[in-house]
Amino acid sequence: MDFFFPEDNLQRMTPEETRITSLSAEPYPDGYRLRVNIEITPFQKRPYIEVMLTDSDGDEVASSSIVEPLGWKLEFTMHIRGELKNPYTLEAKLFYPDGPSAEPQTFSFDVKPPLSKPEADSS
C-alpha cells in the first residue's frame, strides 16, 4: 500500500540510505513538556525510530517509539518526569527491525524552571 502522492517527485532513499536529517527540541514554558521535531530523508520503506531523553545524571526521563511513520517530518510532545536536572540530551535512533540502522542523532539543551504561581492569601 503506497501512502505517498505520486506527483511529489521526491527521490526516496533505500533503507541503507535513510537517515535522520534534523533533530531539535523546544521546552514548553511549563518546564515539564518538550516539543520534539524530527526530519528524516524521504524513504521507500517506513523505518522505526526510538527517542530517549536523559537528564544530567544520564537517567532516562522520557522515551518514545515511533513505528513506521507515514511522513518524514515528525512533531510530537514528550513529558519530562521528575525534578529538572539540566542539561538534557535527546537521542533519536532510526532503524529497521530486519535491516540496517543509522547512527543515533543527539540534541542537548537546558529546561528553564516554570514560573512559580503566586500563592493565594490563606488569611
C-alpha positions, 0 to 999 in steps of 0.5 A, a space after each residue: 500500500 503506497 501512502 505517498 502522492 505520486 506527483 511529489 517527485 521526491 527521490 526516496 532513499 533505500 533503507 541503507 540510505 535513510 537517515 535522520 536529517 534534523 533533530 531539535 527540541 523546544 521546552 514548553 514554558 511549563 518546564 515539564 513538556 518538550 516539543 520534539 521535531 524530527 526530519 528524516 530523508 524521504 524513504 521507500 520503506 517506513 523505518 522505526 525510530 526510538 527517542 530517549 531523553 536523559 537528564 544530567 545524571 544520564 537517567 532516562 526521563 522520557 522515551 518514545 517509539 515511533 513505528 513506521 511513520 507515514 511522513 518524514 517530518 515528525 512533531 510530537 510532545 514528550 513529558 519530562 518526569 521528575 525534578 529538572 536536572 539540566 542539561 538534557 540530551 535527546 537521542 533519536 535512533 532510526 532503524 529497521 527491525 530486519 535491516 540496517 540502522 543509522 547512527 543515533 542523532 543527539 540534541 542537548 539543551 537546558 529546561 528553564 524552571 516554570 514560573 512559580 504561581 503566586 500563592 493565594 492569601 490563606 488569611 
